[in-house]
Amino acid sequence: MSDLPEFDFENYNARDPWHFPPQRLVRFAFEARMIFARSRDKWIRIKPYPDARFLIFHQLAGDSYALGTFAMMLRERATDVEWWNAQPETTGNLDKMAIRANHTSMRALLQFGFFHGVAKHLDHIFRQVLRNLDPEARENGAVAFTRVRRTLFAQTGLEAYEGLITLILLIRDSMAHNGRFCPISRKDLKLNYDGRRYAFKNNEEIEAQEWGFVDTWDFLLYLLRETDQLLNELFQSPFVALIPYIQARYLEK
């Protein structure tokens, strides 16, 4: 991470969203890009374009970079009251509180959009890999993602990652509820993954600090590292490694 600008975590209060420094989001985005760019650069040599095993990392790295560019724009203008009031679309009388609320909303939208994209990429690649492994799974578009991933994990010996996918989907859904855990069942949830015990309480805000992370962004970065590891292990598993070519869905005719 030496080529990324420094960020002062000592003076950073993760529990104060009203004074969120945009540089925190910039750093997250480019750390995420570095994770996936390493795998992208590896898989372009193993299964180059248009193989989906390269494309998934290319897409994730690209999404991370796009998030970083939005974050840099927030860094420049997010809290600039004079700039916002000079825009013809605004009322011209925004105060610091309104600007901070706007900043918070934009941040939440970027967070949800980015992580929703991660979940969709996983859904797509899992279905494409399973279609190549199992002739009976050729038409799996209407099958629930839960069944697809469990079938795929069983065939590749990666069942230990089921908890990771649960966390990713759970966190994604919470982002649509202002960071609160709001399951349809209205029941609390506990799960273990990678040596950590996670507890989610119905209709309560998710606190990543309770699990040993600096903030939510730190937790998301951890999930992305695990996602990168999962994808690499999936593509290197014996049966998947023998597949000559996996087509990306959007390239299908």
Number of C-alpha atoms within 10 A of each C-alpha: 9 5 5 10 10 11 13 10 10 6 7 15 13 18 13 8 13 13 14 17 18 19 19 19 22 24 20 18 25 20 21 24 23 15 20 24 20 14 20 23 14 15 22 17 10 12 18 16 15 14 18 24 27 23 20 22 26 22 18 23 24 16 20 25 20 16 22 22 15 16 25 18 12 20 17 11 16 21 22 14 18 14 11 19 16 12 10 8 8 10 10 14 11 13 13 12 12 13 19 19 14 14 21 16 13 16 20 16 13 15 19 20 16 18 21 18 16 21 14 12 15 17 16 17 20 20 22 21 23 22 18 18 18 12 9 10 17 13 10 15 12 6 11 10 16 12 11 19 21 16 16 20 18 11 16 19 13 16 15 12 19 14 13 19 18 14 18 19 15 16 22 22 19 20 19 17 12 15 19 20 25 21 16 7 7 11 12 14 12 9 12 12 14 10 6 10 10 14 15 19 16 17 16 14 15 19 17 17 14 11 13 11 15 16 17 17 18 16 17 20 17 14 17 22 14 16 20 19 15 17 18 16 16 21 18 13 15 12 13 19 13 11 12 9 16 18 17 19 12 8 9 6 4
